[in-house]
């Protein structure tokens, strides 16, 4: 959760349903934060596969790879940090997800942008 500042959730909705959507988002965030929102093991496996796929795509896309390497170099991070993080994914448990969610969603501010 180091360096996390904003989480954006995009959803299509009718402005008339704003109250209902707010309630659903608030309850989902609360469920993640307190661990009451259940994730089956298959969901965690899917998260890991998505991360591995993203690493593979990063290595195939020279522009993204250059941006990644340059950004890490400017921040003084190892150039292979992303690959190291992907390898760490194998050891992540649901308890780790809930612990991170409890920190990230401790006191969220929820804002809506509604086009006029």
C-alpha positions as CSV (number, residue, x, y, z in Angstrom):
1,X,0.0,0.0,0.0
2,X,3.0,2.2,-0.1
3,X,2.4,5.2,-2.3
4,X,-1.4,4.5,-2.8
5,X,-3.2,7.8,-2.9
6,X,-6.4,7.3,-5.0
7,X,-8.5,4.4,-6.0
8,X,-10.9,5.2,-8.8
9,X,-14.0,3.1,-9.4
10,X,-15.8,3.7,-12.7
11,X,-19.4,2.6,-13.2
12,X,-22.2,3.4,-15.6
13,X,-25.3,4.4,-13.9
14,X,-28.4,6.5,-14.2
15,X,-28.1,9.6,-12.0
16,X,-31.4,8.8,-10.5
17,X,-29.7,5.7,-8.9
18,X,-26.9,7.7,-7.3
19,X,-28.1,6.9,-3.7
20,X,-28.3,3.1,-4.4
21,X,-24.9,3.1,-6.2
22,X,-23.4,5.0,-3.3
23,X,-24.7,2.5,-0.8
24,X,-23.4,-0.5,-2.9
25,X,-19.9,1.1,-3.2
26,X,-19.8,2.1,0.5
27,X,-20.9,-1.4,1.6
28,X,-18.4,-3.1,-0.7
29,X,-15.5,-1.0,0.6
30,X,-16.6,-1.6,4.2
31,X,-16.8,-5.4,3.5
32,X,-13.3,-5.3,2.1
33,X,-12.0,-3.3,5.0
34,X,-13.5,-5.5,7.7
35,X,-13.0,-8.8,5.9
36,X,-16.7,-9.7,5.7
37,X,-16.7,-9.6,1.9
38,X,-15.8,-13.2,1.0
39,X,-13.3,-13.9,-1.8
40,X,-13.2,-17.5,-3.1
41,X,-9.8,-18.9,-3.7
42,X,-10.5,-18.9,-7.4
43,X,-10.8,-15.1,-7.3
44,X,-7.3,-14.8,-5.7
45,X,-6.0,-17.2,-8.3
46,X,-7.5,-15.0,-11.0
47,X,-5.9,-11.9,-9.5
48,X,-2.5,-13.6,-9.6
49,X,-3.0,-14.7,-13.3
50,X,-3.9,-11.1,-14.2
51,X,-0.8,-9.8,-12.6
52,X,1.4,-12.4,-14.4
53,X,-0.3,-11.6,-17.7
54,X,0.4,-7.9,-17.1
55,X,4.1,-8.6,-16.5
56,X,4.3,-10.7,-19.7
57,X,2.6,-7.9,-21.7
58,X,4.9,-5.3,-20.2
59,X,7.9,-7.3,-21.4
60,X,6.4,-7.5,-24.9
61,X,5.5,-3.8,-25.2
62,X,8.7,-1.8,-25.6
63,X,7.1,1.5,-24.9
64,X,5.5,0.4,-21.6
65,X,8.8,-1.3,-20.7
66,X,10.8,1.8,-21.4
67,X,8.3,3.9,-19.3
68,X,8.5,1.4,-16.5
69,X,12.3,1.2,-16.4
70,X,12.6,5.0,-16.7
71,X,10.1,5.6,-13.9
72,X,11.9,3.1,-11.6
73,X,15.3,4.6,-12.4
74,X,14.1,8.1,-11.5
75,X,12.6,6.8,-8.2
76,X,15.8,4.9,-7.4
77,X,14.0,1.5,-7.5
78,X,15.5,-1.6,-8.9
79,X,14.7,-2.0,-12.6
80,X,13.2,-5.5,-12.0
81,X,10.9,-4.5,-9.1
82,X,7.8,-5.3,-11.1
83,X,9.1,-8.8,-11.9
84,X,10.1,-9.3,-8.2
85,X,6.6,-8.2,-7.1
86,X,5.0,-10.6,-9.6
87,X,7.0,-13.4,-8.1
88,X,5.9,-12.4,-4.6
89,X,2.3,-12.7,-5.8
90,X,2.5,-16.5,-5.4
91,X,2.8,-16.1,-1.6
92,X,-0.1,-13.7,-1.1
93,X,-3.0,-15.0,0.8
94,X,-6.6,-13.8,1.3
95,X,-5.5,-12.7,4.8
96,X,-2.9,-10.4,3.1
97,X,-5.6,-9.0,0.9
98,X,-7.9,-8.2,3.8
99,X,-5.1,-6.7,5.8
100,X,-4.2,-4.4,3.0
101,X,-7.8,-3.5,2.4
102,X,-8.2,-2.6,6.1
103,X,-5.3,0.0,5.7
104,X,-6.3,1.3,2.3
105,X,-10.0,1.7,3.1
106,X,-9.7,2.9,6.7
107,X,-11.6,6.2,6.2
108,X,-12.4,6.5,2.5
109,X,-13.8,9.6,0.9
110,X,-16.3,8.8,-1.9
111,X,-16.8,11.3,-4.6
112,X,-19.0,11.1,-7.7
113,X,-18.5,12.9,-11.0
114,X,-21.8,13.2,-12.8
115,X,-21.8,14.8,-16.3
116,X,-24.4,17.5,-16.8
